[in-house]
Amino acid sequence: MDAEKSRWVKRFALAAATLGWAALAIQFWLTLSLSMARGKGLLGGLITYFSFFTILTNILAATALTASPVRGGPGVAGFFSRPTVQTGIAASIAVVGIAYSLLLQHLWDPKGLQLVADVVLHHVMPVLFLVYWWVAVRKAELRVANIPLWTLYPIVYFLFAMLRGALSGAYPYPFIDARQLGYPQALANAAGILLGFVAVALLLVASGRRKDAAT
């Protein structure tokens, strides 16, 4: 990557990271405020906030964008700068945007700051991160064999969401609400989302390797 392009990428990553952290902070404040108003307290708000795949994935994306100037260095920043890690995050945040648009967007009508956070976390950040991934991330080392490791994140998240739902009755997303749908349908829906994740990951690996081969 030449010096001019490298400077552009760093500026883009910083701007995208700043936007992502700002939207996460807005959603954090809104979630805690609502939790306090409903008498669930600070702990209830924290549990609710960190129970959403959207929030967790946007935290990962913002962290990777913040770490983007580091190329293979040690520590957390070095880990999040690895192409395989960034591609796994790219697949996850792409699924955030796709699943929200297809399954969830029609279920509510956010206003004000909630609308701002909603649009940034579900629409803007997936696009920005995928643009960053396409332009800046090295793709020659990507392999289909990476995908099973990437699926551990959504699988572990699903197991956590189902366990929390079984204990509290609160499920973060209606399509995995076993209380309303029953476990067979909730599991089938989760399997469908996972298959979608694998399809997106395959597309990223194939298109990324082709792009690197052509440059």
Stockholm file with secondary structure:
# STOCKHOLM 1.0

chainA/1-215         MDAEKSRWVKRFALAAATLGWAALAIQFWLTLSLSMARGKGLLGGLITYFSFFTILTNILAATALTASPVRGGPGVAGFFSRPTVQTGIAASIAVVGIAYSLLLQHLWDPKGLQLVADVVLHHVMPVLFLVYWWVAVRKAELRVANIPLWTLYPIVYFLFAMLRGALSGAYPYPFIDARQLGYPQALANAAGILLGFVAVALLLVASGRRKDAAT
#=GR chainA/1-215 SS CCHHHHHHHHHHHHHHHHHHHHHHHHHHHHHHHHHHHTTCHHHHHHHHHTTCHHHHHHHHHHHHHHTTTCCSCSHHHHHHTSHHHHHHHHHHHHHHHHHIIIIIGGGCCCCHHHHHHHHIIIIIHHHHHHHHHHHHSCCTTCCGGGHHHHHHHHHHHHHHHHHHHHHHSCCSSGGGCHHHHCHHHHHHHHHHHHHHHHHHHHHHHHHHHHHHHHC
#=GC SS_cons         CCHHHHHHHHHHHHHHHHHHHHHHHHHHHHHHHHHHHTTCHHHHHHHHHTTCHHHHHHHHHHHHHHTTTCCSCSHHHHHHTSHHHHHHHHHHHHHHHHHIIIIIGGGCCCCHHHHHHHHIIIIIHHHHHHHHHHHHSCCTTCCGGGHHHHHHHHHHHHHHHHHHHHHHSCCSSGGGCHHHHCHHHHHHHHHHHHHHHHHHHHHHHHHHHHHHHHC
//
